[in-house]
Amino acid sequence: MDDDEEDRFSVAIRLLLLIAAVAEPLNEAEESAAPQNAVAVLRAESRLQKLDFWLRNPDYLADELLNDYERFGEAINLELAGSILDSNEPEICAIPMLRYLFGAFEELDQALSVLVAPRLLVVVPRRTAQRVLQDNYYLTAKGREVAERATEQFPELRWYTERAQLIRALAEATGHTALALRNRQYLQRDYAETPLNEFIPSIADRTRARLARLRVEADQGDAA
């Protein structure tokens, strides 16, 4: 396996685990129109790109958890952000993304083809006569089985599933549309101010400083 094939395969595994964690189960009406053996669906490539950004950038994910901590006061969000930022996760797990006109983006077709060929995933475009409106990503029963078996056989892959579950909760609190996710990500100054076609920079140092400040404030509140 050459480097390109290895990279494509590793991206495919990440996307499979992400989709398996965040895709929505099909209801009875959807099952009749869905591809054979489909069990869940993630709608829109733009939404997949936004969710993948948080998976690839733990520092931005942690900062959003701190935003929710300050907004809602739930201590679990402070703890979860700490579990990311107290480790070297933002450094060793980061996979930078370029900023395009509508936010973070990377061409995923080659990696997705690794999942489509064995029908772990079925990509169904929703279109008009003139153009494709969006791609919908259907996870099949086989895809779910492979995702579960992969994390059982290779425990290091569980990190992707655990973080994807956090991302799912964050997305559900934000809104299910790609627009809602994009708007939230653009509230991050460093993200929004990144020039087009340049890599979105790390905010690990700033977010760790923010975590430290919030911990002090929390301790002072407990002592009061």
Residue pairs with C-beta under 8 A, 6 or more apart in sequence:
1 9
8 110
8 111
8 114
9 111
9 114
11 108
11 111
12 111
12 112
12 114
12 115
13 150
13 157
13 160
14 52
14 55
14 160
15 48
15 52
15 108
15 111
15 112
15 115
16 115
16 120
16 121
16 143
16 146
16 147
16 150
17 147
17 150
17 151
17 157
17 160
17 161
17 164
18 48
18 51
18 52
18 55
18 160
18 164
18 167
19 40
19 42
19 48
19 121
19 137
19 139
19 143
20 40
20 139
20 143
20 144
20 147
20 148
20 161
20 164
21 161
21 164
21 165
21 167
21 168
22 42
22 51
22 164
22 167
22 168
22 171
23 40
23 41
23 42
23 137
23 139
24 40
24 41
24 42
24 43
25 39
25 40
26 34
26 38
26 39
26 40
26 41
30 41
31 38
34 41
34 138
35 122
35 124
35 138
35 140
37 119
37 140
37 141
37 142
38 122
38 138
38 139
38 140
39 139
39 140
39 141
39 144
40 138
40 139
40 144
41 136
41 137
41 138
41 139
42 48
42 136
42 137
42 139
43 134
43 136
43 137
44 134
44 135
44 136
44 178
45 108
45 134
45 135
45 137
46 102
46 134
46 178
46 182
47 176
47 177
47 178
47 181
48 108
48 137
49 103
49 104
49 105
49 106
49 108
49 178
50 103
50 104
50 171
50 178
50 181
50 182
50 185
51 164
51 167
51 171
51 181
52 97
52 104
52 106
52 108
53 60
53 97
53 103
53 104
53 185
53 200
54 60
54 61
54 64
54 163
54 167
54 170
55 61
55 160
55 163
55 164
55 167
56 93
56 94
56 95
56 96
56 97
57 90
57 94
57 95
57 96
57 97
57 200
57 202
58 84
58 89
58 90
58 93
58 94
58 163
59 84
59 85
59 90
59 94
59 202
59 203
59 204
59 207
60 185
60 188
60 191
60 203
61 84
61 163
61 166
61 167
61 170
62 80
62 81
62 84
62 85
62 90
62 207
62 211
63 81
63 188
63 203
63 206
63 207
63 210
64 170
64 184
65 77
65 78
65 80
65 81
65 84
65 166
65 170
66 77
66 78
66 81
66 207
66 210
66 211
66 214
68 74
68 77
68 170
68 173
69 75
69 77
69 78
69 81
69 214
70 214
75 218
78 211
78 214
78 215
78 218
80 166
81 207
81 211
82 211
82 215
84 90
85 204
85 207
85 208
85 211
90 202
90 204
90 207
91 202
91 204
93 159
94 202
96 199
96 200
96 201
96 202
97 104
97 105
97 106
97 199
97 200
98 104
98 105
98 106
98 197
98 198
98 199
98 200
99 105
99 191
99 194
99 195
99 196
99 197
99 198
99 199
99 200
100 196
100 197
101 196
102 182
103 182
103 185
103 186
103 191
104 185
104 191
104 200
112 121
112 123
112 137
115 121
115 143
116 122
116 123
118 142
119 140
119 142
119 143
120 139
120 140
120 142
120 143
120 146
121 137
121 138
121 139
121 140
121 143
122 137
122 138
122 140
123 135
123 136
123 137
123 138
124 135
124 136
124 138
125 132
125 133
125 134
125 135
125 136
126 132
126 133
126 134
126 135
126 136
127 133
147 161
150 157
151 157
151 158
151 160
151 161
171 181
174 180
174 181
174 184
175 181
185 191
186 192
188 203
190 200
190 201
190 203
190 206
191 200
194 200
194 201
